[in-house]
């Protein structure tokens, strides 16, 4: 997240380490949230849809 400093992001490393959803400080120009995703599952579902024609 250090590379996002140009965009006004101030990371809250303690929140990130604690597994919080909001990982930017109140002084940050933009809010940064971590959202859990499962890209592999979505790719598998899209592949199945292509194979089965759904």
N, C-alpha and C positions, 0 to 999 in steps of 0.2 A: 504494500500500500504506500510505501514511501515514494514511489514513482508518481503517485496521484497527487502529490503536494502541489504541482502546477495548477491543478484544478481546484485548489482550496481545501483539500481533504486533510484533516488532522486525525490520524488514527489513534484509537484508544487501545493500546496493545494489551493492557490488563483485561479489558472486556473481551478482546479477541481470544486471549489465552483461556478465559473463563467460559468460553463457548456462548457468549451473549449474541443476540441477534443484531443489535445496534453496535457497531464497532468503530464509530467515529465520535470525537469529543463534541461537546456543546459549542466549542469555538470553531468547529469546522463549517465552511461555507456550504457544504452539501452533506447530507446524511448518507452513511454507508451501512447497508444491512447485509448480513450473510443469510442466504436462503438455502436450505437443504434441497438438493436436487438429485435425481437419479437418471443421468443422461443415458446410461446403458439400457435401462428399462425402456425409456422412450424410443431409443433406436431399435430395440427389439420389437416393440409394438408397431412401429412404422414399417419395419421390414416384413412383419407378418401381414400387415394390411396390404402391402405391395404384392406379396406372394399369393395371398388368398383373394386378392382383387376386391377387398372391402373398402 
